[in-house]
């Protein structure tokens, strides 16, 4: 049990919110965490569902979505190990603002509302880090909406690739590798377009020698120049 507790502490330590907490507080958090496992393509949260838990991804990845009135799915974000979600319902007591669906098998640590609010009360650094993360997510959402409005199809797909690169890309010799790329339908839902358009635009970027694809991996060539040309600033 002690080894598992240490593993949970190590997982929590990777979350930027908790990086400044001392070992005693992290130990307490690890002790109150409730562990849950999910299969691929399983709902963790449902839009408009009530809830009082904060979630930390220990292993695996998820997508955050909303359903429009016509039933279409809009992908808002992809989250991976060390990311968190579920904070809004904790803070305002309202229902969940989005769906969260697993992209892979996932191991999730949950912290109940009372414990999380107590943590914010007693550790201002966590509250400050949470505000900074919420502000960053809001800026990214605003920028994403702007480019969906102003960009053509190629620009929309490029903007999403850049967003993925900034969050999870591996840099080497001026190139950025994106491993475990989202499905093209998920990218289409994020860009507000069709899977066929995503496929066509990815091929176009390949023909321009910006991209190389290798299975689920995508390599963005000359990343700084790519980012400059598509005029995105993160």
Order of alpha helices (4+ residues) and beta strands (2+ residues): alpha-alpha-beta-beta-beta-beta-beta-beta-alpha-beta-beta-alpha-alpha-alpha-beta-beta-alpha-alpha-beta-beta-alpha
